[in-house]
């Protein structure tokens, strides 16, 4: 029995390196949820088998050590922080998009102890990492197929993301494997053909990491390799040849960095999407500025309010809503992470959580450089470089399940080289029962295994079903299926602890889509009522979170309940008086309510808070037009757009055909577009916009742009009759329709 348990445990652990390949199109967030659920199922089964094995052979219990204790302390503090946080339900389960939360961390804890105990006892760490290198090469090949256009980028754009669905997640995955592969090459664990494979795998890993375009991880890689070389040059007296190579590498990196800095403005660098992304990084850049605001303003204030144990996992969105900084308005409207692992832990688990997390790095380094650790100086230097690279990466981004898996695997791997630990494991007498009485041992084994398997089932399968139900509901609605038969799928998803928030959001979108369709009034009412009830429950269940209240206010406004919408917006503005998004929607509701003067004051305040926003300026200008404030219109238009009203409002408005607010906004936007195109004088830009308007059915505006283009380009004017005929027939403007 013991041998069977050992073999199954090892086989199960060797499945873990292949989890990055899991992509489940039938689940919501297919690159995230599938990996998390398969990890839970695998670890749940392994934990049950490990429990049974420990009862037979207690040498599989982890030996006490500083690193093992630091893992226990970290997970214990995270658990306490979640229990005493502001929303334990969210901290416990997280959501489909992130799949973090306490449940995931308990599985990570279980995985660490199972993997650490089994792989160390069986001396299988080398085989485990060898398997993982093979898997990373497969992921790298997938990324290369994306790079050459055979496979699509999951995120769009040009940054590869492979089967991880996120370029940042892919970058840190490759970071780990670059250092591990370098270790295999150094140790020469293989034959010559296998060494060639490691070199090829290393090239794939480097290229993939580069084309993720993830600057923080690239900086971490360079910094980690540089630190590795310094440590070898400093302490590698017994490896003279490698020491010389390291010194040469240091000189080469310094010269390379200086050369890159010198040519950073050259066309060679600037014409490369990825090199320019690195070269143009500056403290004044939009991304860097948003990070500094997140950390120095929002996260700092959140930490000061709850400094000891923080807010609990997945509650940064509460902090973001409460301490929102107006400088964030050009970014996405809702941040659920601080985009720095260290600030995330400061918010999630307070100073205790951050210190316990940092202790994992510190104690790992102590174990690495302990004189009795069974590693050479180059190996210690290489693994120190890995930890440093990962540390730098974590400064700029948040972690995910895959990086946590390999981080905790790496910690167990390091600890396995501790000579003191190794001696205890070897000297322990196997076949020493933890429980001596056979009947009690057998009964305990049955009960424990069944309990663990039930837990694994309940934390995975019902949520998988809920995620599939949500996808099915959206697919049926999108495919024109009967909405009556589709609603039960949403009902099932709404009962799920993980998917509740996402299901509510999707249901409200479907409800308003149906409301403007040809569906029967009964169906419209059924969906709107259900979505409305869920929106109200979201506000009640999560009172500290501004996001549910904001969506509730929007919901009330769309239903025509303007008084209630105004009340909710005023509550939101009492908390965040300078949040532009709240002010904008509040002003629109006031306008719909007929409170034009109040709306004007709101928009006036809005354009002061966000002077760079053309959207807010356009809304304010449209409101001034509607209020017939001619002098204010001219002054604001001249100040903001450098033009007067005559250039902004079309003939339809002057003839009185554009009377409602939205049509005026549309007219202003179109006239601004005409001005931009006229300034550029580029016919290709005109053709692009003409095609967009034609595809959208805005034939008159498309024809107006044709006339504009003809007025500035005589060659273009020759093809206008054919072009006008094509547009009126609903066809795109093609170059052959225009005289060149």
Protein Blocks (a to p, Z undefined) as FASTA:
>chain_A
ZZmmmmmmmmmmmmmmmmmmpccfkbghkllmmmmmmmmmmmmmmmmmmmmmmmmmmmlp
ccddfklmmmmmmmmmmmmmmmmmmblklmmnopmklonajklmmmmmmmmmmmmmmmmm
nopmmmmmmmmmmmmmmmmmmmmmmmnomaccfkgpjbdekjnopaklmmmmmmmmmmmm
mmmmmnopacfklmmmmmmmmmmmmmmmmmnopaklmmmmmmmmmmmmmmmmmmmmmlmm
lmmmmmmmmmmmmmmmmmmmmmmmpmklmmpmklmmmmmgcfkbmklmmmmmmmmmmmmm
mmmmmmmnonoehilmmmmmmmocfklmmmcfbdcbehiaklmmmmmnojmlmmmmmmmm
mmmmmmmmgmklccdfklmmmmmmmmmmmmmmmmmmccdfklmmmmmmmmmmmmmmpmkl
mmmmmmpcghiafblblmlmmmmmmmmmmmmmmmmmmmmmmmmmmmmmmmmmmmmmmnop
afklmmmmmmmmmmpmklmmmmmmmmmmmmmmmmmmmbdfklmmmmmmmmmmmmmmmmmm
mmmbmklmmmmmmmmmmnopamlmmmmmmmmmmmmmmlmklmmmmmmmmmmnopamlmmm
mmmmmmmmmmmlmklmmmmmmmmmmnopaklmmmmmmmmnopafklmpcfklmnopambf
klmmmmmmmmmmmmmmmmnopaklmmmmmmmmmmnopamlmmmmmmmmmmmomklmmmmm
mmmmmmmnopacdfklpcZZ
